[in-house]
Amino acid sequence: MSETSAQSASAAPKGMPRPPEENLKRIGALTYENYVKAGEQAATAFIDAFTKYSCRPTADSNVLDFGCGVGRVCFPLMERLDCRLFCCDVDRSAINFIAANTKNLFPLTTNYDPPLPFADHFFDIVYSVSVWTHLPAPAEAAWLTEMKRITKPGAMLFITTAGHPTLEAHHGRGIDTSFTSDELKKRGFVFNENKLHKKDPGLWPGVTDVYGLARHDPDYVRRTWSKFMQVVDVLPGTIGKQDLVVLRH
């Protein structure tokens, strides 16, 4: 191990192994340090939300990290929660990495489309970072339906969306400038397909259908997602500039 790598590893929180560079790139982490920092910040935000909405998991709770990537959030959460923590993703290499680096999680490779390999009403809590930010409307609805199936009545779900804080951050970097925040509010939902994965499947392994960038206005979320479950709250810019949608089954 190089001196730089040794320093990075020693600075990392317990339970945060170093993923391969290609896996870091797929989740938008420019460096290992960014991966660790973003994961710790997200884990803290989720724990704060669990506490705020009176659903902090216990040893008997089943919790799912849906779209876990290479473990950015589930690794630090694993160290801070006492529960059965499952994690799933379409990227088999990411799941293999998680499985090779801990025995305290239950990692699964899943398909890009529903269903998931879980029984009805199995989970007490589901959380998800940057999954609905990439889904077109039909897939969004299909996965919300699946989330309702796999969660217990009364279960809580915490799902991030790309809302106005995300759009403003993108505008500040000179990207996603084809429409304004006011236009998003009027339209409610905007999706732009990214077809690069069809030309190079190696970019996002496991993505087998339409994929892109989805932006959500909070009023649209409250109006549309309430057809599936109770929308308890939409917390703006809570995790990496993404809104956090709080749902109750």
C-alpha positions as CSV (number, residue, x, y, z in Angstrom):
1,M,0.0,0.0,0.0
2,S,1.3,3.5,-0.9
3,E,1.8,6.1,1.8
4,T,-1.1,8.1,0.3
5,S,-3.4,5.1,0.4
6,A,-2.4,4.2,4.0
7,Q,-3.2,7.8,5.1
8,S,-6.6,7.6,3.4
9,A,-7.4,4.3,4.9
10,S,-6.4,5.4,8.4
11,A,-8.5,8.6,8.1
12,A,-11.6,6.7,7.0
13,P,-14.3,5.8,9.5
14,K,-14.4,2.2,10.6
15,G,-16.2,0.1,8.1
16,M,-15.4,2.3,5.0
17,P,-13.2,0.2,2.8
18,R,-11.8,1.7,-0.4
19,P,-13.8,0.8,-3.5
20,P,-12.2,0.4,-7.0
21,E,-11.9,3.7,-8.9
22,E,-14.4,2.6,-11.6
23,N,-17.1,2.1,-8.9
24,L,-16.3,5.5,-7.4
25,K,-16.8,7.2,-10.8
26,R,-20.2,5.5,-11.3
27,I,-21.6,7.1,-8.1
28,G,-20.1,10.5,-8.9
29,A,-17.4,10.4,-6.2
30,L,-14.3,12.2,-7.6
31,T,-12.1,10.9,-4.8
32,Y,-12.2,8.3,-2.0
33,E,-12.2,11.2,0.5
34,N,-15.4,12.6,-1.2
35,Y,-17.0,9.1,-1.0
36,V,-16.3,8.9,2.7
37,K,-17.4,12.5,3.4
38,A,-20.6,12.2,1.4
39,G,-21.5,8.8,3.0
40,E,-21.0,10.1,6.5
41,Q,-23.1,13.2,5.8
42,A,-25.9,11.2,4.3
43,A,-25.8,8.7,7.1
44,T,-26.1,11.5,9.6
45,A,-29.0,13.0,7.7
46,F,-30.9,9.7,7.7
47,I,-30.3,9.1,11.4
48,D,-31.6,12.6,12.1
49,A,-34.6,11.9,9.9
50,F,-35.3,8.6,11.6
51,T,-35.2,10.4,15.0
52,K,-37.4,13.3,13.8
53,Y,-40.1,10.9,12.5
54,S,-39.9,8.5,15.4
55,C,-38.8,5.5,13.5
56,R,-35.2,4.9,14.6
57,P,-34.6,1.2,13.9
58,T,-34.1,-1.4,16.6
59,A,-32.4,-4.8,16.6
60,D,-35.6,-6.3,15.2
61,S,-36.0,-3.9,12.4
62,N,-35.5,-4.7,8.7
63,V,-34.0,-1.8,6.8
64,L,-33.3,-1.5,3.1
65,D,-30.8,0.7,1.3
66,F,-32.4,0.7,-2.2
67,G,-29.8,1.5,-4.9
68,C,-26.9,1.3,-2.5
69,G,-24.1,1.7,-5.1
70,V,-20.8,0.8,-3.6
71,G,-21.9,1.2,0.0
72,R,-21.4,4.9,0.5
73,V,-24.3,5.2,3.0
74,C,-24.8,1.6,4.3
75,F,-21.2,1.2,5.5
76,P,-21.4,4.2,7.9
77,L,-25.0,3.4,8.9
78,M,-24.0,-0.2,9.7
79,E,-21.6,1.2,12.3
80,R,-24.2,3.5,13.9
81,L,-27.4,1.4,13.9
82,D,-28.4,-1.9,15.5
83,C,-30.7,-3.5,12.9
84,R,-30.8,-5.9,10.0
85,L,-29.5,-3.8,7.1
86,F,-30.2,-5.0,3.6
87,C,-28.8,-3.3,0.5
88,C,-29.4,-3.9,-3.2
89,D,-28.2,-2.5,-6.5
90,V,-28.2,-3.3,-10.2
91,D,-24.4,-3.1,-10.3
92,R,-23.1,-6.6,-9.5
93,S,-19.5,-5.4,-9.1
94,A,-20.7,-2.9,-6.3
95,I,-22.6,-5.7,-4.5
96,N,-19.6,-8.0,-4.8
97,F,-17.4,-5.3,-3.2
98,I,-19.8,-4.8,-0.3
99,A,-20.1,-8.6,0.2
100,A,-16.3,-9.0,0.3
101,N,-15.8,-6.3,2.8
102,T,-18.4,-7.0,5.5
103,K,-20.5,-9.7,7.0
104,N,-22.8,-7.3,8.8
105,L,-24.9,-6.4,5.7
106,F,-27.2,-8.4,3.5
107,P,-26.2,-7.3,-0.1
108,L,-28.2,-8.4,-3.2
109,T,-27.9,-7.8,-6.9
110,T,-31.3,-6.9,-8.3
111,N,-32.8,-6.2,-11.7
112,Y,-33.4,-2.7,-13.1
113,D,-37.2,-3.3,-13.2
114,P,-39.4,-4.7,-10.4
115,P,-40.0,-6.9,-8.5
116,L,-37.4,-7.2,-5.8
117,P,-36.7,-10.6,-4.2
118,F,-38.4,-9.7,-0.9
119,A,-41.6,-10.9,0.7
120,D,-44.6,-8.6,1.0
121,H,-44.6,-6.2,4.0
122,F,-41.0,-7.2,5.0
123,F,-39.3,-3.8,5.7
124,D,-39.8,-1.3,8.5
125,I,-37.7,1.4,6.8
126,V,-36.5,1.9,3.2
127,Y,-34.1,4.7,2.3
128,S,-32.7,5.5,-1.2
129,V,-30.2,8.1,-2.5
130,S,-30.2,9.2,-6.1
131,V,-32.4,6.5,-7.6
132,W,-35.6,8.4,-8.4
133,T,-33.3,11.2,-9.7
134,H,-32.7,9.0,-12.7
135,L,-36.1,7.4,-13.4
136,P,-38.7,8.3,-16.1
137,A,-42.3,8.7,-14.9
138,P,-43.4,5.1,-15.7
139,A,-40.4,3.6,-13.8
140,E,-40.9,6.0,-10.9
141,A,-44.5,4.8,-10.5
142,A,-43.5,1.1,-10.8
143,W,-40.9,1.4,-8.1
144,L,-43.2,3.3,-5.8
145,T,-45.7,0.5,-6.2
146,E,-42.9,-2.0,-5.4
147,M,-41.9,0.0,-2.3
148,K,-45.4,-0.2,-1.0
149,R,-45.5,-3.9,-1.6
150,I,-42.2,-4.7,0.4
151,T,-42.9,-2.4,3.3
152,K,-45.0,-3.0,6.4
153,P,-48.1,-0.9,7.0
154,G,-46.8,2.1,9.0
155,A,-43.3,1.7,7.6
156,M,-41.3,4.9,6.8
157,L,-39.5,5.6,3.5
158,F,-36.9,8.2,2.8
159,I,-36.2,8.9,-0.9
160,T,-34.1,11.7,-2.4
161,T,-35.2,13.6,-5.5
162,A,-33.5,16.3,-7.5
163,G,-35.6,19.5,-6.8
164,H,-34.9,23.2,-6.8
165,P,-31.7,23.1,-4.7
166,T,-30.2,20.6,-7.1
167,L,-31.2,22.6,-10.1
168,E,-29.7,25.8,-8.6
169,A,-26.5,23.9,-7.9
170,H,-26.4,22.6,-11.4
171,H,-27.0,26.1,-12.8
172,G,-24.0,27.3,-10.7
173,R,-21.8,24.8,-12.5
174,G,-23.2,25.7,-15.9
175,I,-25.1,22.4,-16.4
176,D,-28.8,21.5,-16.7
177,T,-29.5,25.1,-17.9
178,S,-32.3,24.2,-20.4
179,F,-35.0,25.4,-18.0
180,T,-35.4,27.5,-14.9
181,S,-36.6,26.8,-11.4
182,D,-39.9,28.6,-12.3
183,E,-40.3,26.3,-15.3
184,L,-39.8,23.3,-13.1
185,K,-42.4,24.5,-10.7
186,K,-44.9,24.9,-13.6
187,R,-44.1,21.6,-15.2
188,G,-43.7,19.6,-11.9
189,F,-41.5,16.9,-13.4
190,V,-38.8,17.0,-16.0
191,F,-36.9,14.0,-17.4
192,N,-34.1,13.9,-19.9
193,E,-32.9,10.6,-21.1
194,N,-29.2,9.8,-21.2
195,K,-28.6,7.2,-23.9
196,L,-24.9,6.8,-23.4
197,H,-25.4,3.5,-21.5
198,K,-27.0,2.0,-24.6
199,K,-23.8,2.7,-26.5
200,D,-21.5,1.6,-23.7
201,P,-23.2,-0.8,-21.1
202,G,-20.0,-0.6,-19.0
203,L,-20.8,3.0,-18.0
204,W,-23.7,1.9,-15.7
205,P,-23.7,-1.9,-15.3
206,G,-27.2,-3.3,-14.7
207,V,-29.1,-0.4,-16.3
208,T,-31.2,-2.2,-19.0
209,D,-33.9,0.4,-19.7
210,V,-34.5,4.1,-19.9
211,Y,-32.1,6.1,-17.7
212,G,-31.5,9.8,-17.4
213,L,-31.9,12.8,-15.1
214,A,-35.2,13.5,-13.4
215,R,-36.1,16.7,-11.6
216,H,-39.1,17.0,-9.2
217,D,-40.9,20.0,-7.9
218,P,-42.1,19.3,-4.3
219,D,-45.7,20.1,-5.1
220,Y,-45.6,17.5,-7.9
221,V,-44.2,15.0,-5.4
222,R,-46.9,15.7,-2.8
223,R,-49.6,15.5,-5.5
224,T,-48.4,12.5,-7.4
225,W,-46.6,10.3,-4.9
226,S,-49.6,10.5,-2.5
227,K,-51.4,8.1,-4.9
228,F,-49.0,5.4,-3.6
229,M,-48.4,6.3,0.0
230,Q,-48.8,9.2,2.5
231,V,-46.3,12.0,1.7
232,V,-45.3,13.1,5.2
233,D,-42.8,15.8,4.3
234,V,-40.4,17.0,1.6
235,L,-37.2,18.4,3.1
236,P,-35.3,20.6,0.6
237,G,-31.6,20.1,-0.1
238,T,-31.1,17.7,2.7
239,I,-28.6,15.2,1.2
240,G,-26.1,16.5,-1.3
241,K,-28.5,19.3,-2.5
242,Q,-31.2,16.7,-3.1
243,D,-34.6,16.9,-1.4
244,L,-35.6,14.2,1.0
245,V,-39.1,12.9,0.5
246,V,-40.6,11.3,3.7
247,L,-43.3,8.7,3.1
248,R,-45.4,6.5,5.3
249,H,-47.0,3.3,4.2
